[in-house]
Amino acid sequence: MRVGLFWIGWFDRWGAQHVVRDPDDAARELDEALAAGASVNFYVFHGGTNFGFTNGANDKHTYRPTVTSYDYDSPLDEAGDPTEKYTAFRDIIAKYAPVPSEPVPAPGAKLVFPAVALTQSAELLPSAAALAPRIDSRRPLTMEEMEQDFGFVLYETTLPLRGPVLLEVEHVRDRAQVFVDGQLVGVLERENHEHSLAFTSPGAGSVLSILVENQGRVNDGQGIHDRKGLLGAVLLDGVELWPGHPLPLTALDDVPFAATTTTPVGPAFHRGTFELTEVADTYLHLDGWTKGNAWVNGFALGRYWSRGPQRSLYVPAPVLRAGANEIVVLELHAGPRARTVDFRETPDLGPTEE
């Protein structure tokens, strides 16, 4: 008898709760399987992380992107520390096979470094030309047609007239922020099946910008061929658009940071530095920030979103270094007035299901 996958948890999606499975319940089912002579393949035994832009998504008639953490409520957590479930499973396995006599290792050391100030900023839309050349086209190109894997695409055009305007997009893949002269006028989300947006043009020559985020490709099923960007017809009062900027954000060396005491309006990079005497695993907390991505020493940690459930990002020790360290946050909406972040010793993966 074999058990293909012994699910000991589940992954989380943005906007839901953190999924957990009671250790005693999981251990009881493990005991039943082993008592019946089954072989068991744990999925997953060691939790992981969808670093950078690498999280996946599901689409069962509604698109659902997965969060950055793949902790999965597993026996070894995201940082590799043993959990209560690890001990419970070990006790069950000891009934059927030898287990090491050594005690379960203690959790690894964790770094605490509060209130790192992000004192330099750079607005994303004006920085687009410095990050990647514009690609002109008679129709909106997908991210893949721009030979880009992950990140963002920025589509821009000028408005022809003053007055009410209707923007229609056949397919948004996956989340589009719409700006007029740098001011946000609306958001279109694939998750909510949104395709059109009405707004008022200030006048001919105003710049219309659409920043599209690839929120993660569908993992399986009919939606697995998941192209990103604006797909199909994109109409402005019935007239087709546009050129675009690829923004893979694989390197941030050309971001024009400058010291600022005010918080920029709209999408912006924020940069800060901090000094360490020694390194260890830690968790980045972004209290008061809304939605975006974070990098430490150029390493892409992943996405954050106040929608939850995940409220922290795992930072492995090898990403850090003794001496000067750099953190960059790309905030797509609005950050806190203080523009600080915290490194704490524990994660916050959000409220759990009842």
C-alpha positions, -999 to +999 in steps of 0.1 A: +000+000+000+013+034-009+002+070-001+011+093-030+011+126-011+005+130+026-007+166+028+004+181+061-007+217+054-016+239+024-004+270+006-019+304+012-033+329-013-036+367-010-069+378+006-075+345+024-065+332+059-033+313+067-040+276+064-028+253+091-035+217+101-036+205+137-005+185+146-024+159+165-049+154+137-021+150+111-001+127+134-032+105+140-037+100+102+000+093+098-003+066+125-033+051+107-014+050+073+017+035+088-003+009+108-019-002+075+015-008+060+015+023+037+046+042+026+042+079+030+055+109+010+052+141+030+041+172+010+059+192+021+083+182+049+104+215+048+086+247+042+100+271+015+098+306+001+087+319-033+115+344-034+114+373-058+085+370-083+084+332-084+051+325-067+025+306-087-013+309-089-044+289-093-073+296-117-105+276-111-126+302-130-111+329-107-075+338-106-059+333-072-022+343-067-001+325-041+017+344-014+055+347-011+057+322+018+055+285+011+058+276+048+029+252+043+025+246+081+052+219+075+072+199+101+103+221+093+092+257+088+103+283+063+136+289+082+142+251+086+133+251+123+114+221+137+078+227+147+053+210+170+043+189+139+079+177+135+079+163+171+045+147+167+055+129+135+088+118+149+070+102+178+046+083+154+074+072+131+093+058+162+065+032+166+074+017+132+110+024+125+142+035+143+147+072+148+179+091+158+185+091+196+197+127+195+173+154+208+154+175+183+176+205+174+167+239+188+155+266+164+184+286+149+194+321+161+173+350+148+183+386+141+164+415+156+170+450+141+141+475+145+131+507+128+154+508+097+147+542+081+143+543+043+156+578+037+161+577-001+134+574-027+128+574-065+094+574-082+089+544-105+071+560-134+097+587-141+124+561-136+111+536-162+133+549-190+164+545-169+155+509-160+146+496-196+142+510-231+107+516-244+095+491-270+072+507-297+045+486-311+011+490-329-005+468-303+003+461-267+029+434-264+028+407-238+056+404-213+067+372-231+069+391-264+092+416-247+114+386-238+106+392-201+099+365-175+086+383-144+081+418-129+060+446-145+052+462-178+045+499-181+023+509-211+020+547-219+003+569-243-010+605-245-046+614-242-061+631-273-090+650-257-103+666-225-133+651-208-147+617-199-127+587-212-135+550-212-106+525-210-114+489-221-089+460-217-098+426-231-075+407-206-056+421-176-028+398-166-028+403-137-032+437-119-032+471-137-028+504-119-040+533-142-025+568-139-031+601-156-001+624-153+012+603-125-020+604-105-038+571-098-073+570-113-081+533-108-070+497-106-081+467-128-077+433-113-078+400-131-089+384-098-120+405-098-127+400-135-124+438-142-120+450-178-130+487-180-124+520-162-140+554-167-121+586-158-118+622-168-089+634-190-075+668-179-067+677-215-050+667-247-014+657-242-019+643-207+000+611-202-020+579-195+002+551-179-008+516-171+015+497-148+008+459-150+020+435-124+026+398-132+013+384-099+023+348-106+016+322-134-011+296-131+004+263-120-018+238-137-050+232-156-063+250-187-048+283-176-012+270-175-003+289-207-005+321-187+008+351-207+013+384-189+006+421-195-023+435-214-037+409-238-060+413-267-077+446-276-068+477-255-092+505-264-093+542-254-128+554-264-127+527-291-093+536-304-065+510-301-032+516-282+002+513-272+040+513-267+054+498-235+084+496-211+094+462-199+103+463-161+117+430-150+134+446-120+162+420-120+187+447-110+181+481-093+215+497-100+200+524-123+173+535-099+179+573-094+176+574-056+177+607-038+174+618-002+139+630+006+119+639+037+085+636+020+068+604+008+063+603-030+028+600-044+024+568-065+047+538-071+082+545-057+114+528-046+126+535-011+161+527+001+178+525+035+210+511+050+218+494+083+249+480+100+253+445+114+280+430+135+268+394+128+242+378+107+213+353+113+179+344+098+153+371+103+119+383+092+112+416+075+080+433+088+065+461+068+039+475+091+019+504+075+031+496+039+004+487+013+017+465-015+050+459-033+083+441-033+114+441-012+151+435-018+180+431+007+215+435-007+200+431-042+183+398-033+146+398-041+127+386-010+093+386-026+060+404-024+041+420+005+005+431+005-016+445+034-045+424+020-027+395+039-027+369+052+012+371+051+026+401+070+063+394+070+090+382+046+117+355+054+153+368+052+178+340+051+211+347+069+233+343+037+215+373+022+229+395+050+265+405+058+285+419+086+289+456+080+268+477+058+235+463+044+210+478+020+172+473+018+150+485-010+112+485-010+091+491-041+058+505-027+031+505-054+005+526-035+014+544-003+039+537+025+038+549+061+048+585+067+078+573+088+090+550+060+106+524+084+108+486+084+116+461+111+136+429+112+121+406+139+128+371+152+094+357+144+072+356+113+037+367+109+019+346+084-015+359+093-047+348+111-056+311+107-087+294+096-112+285+123 
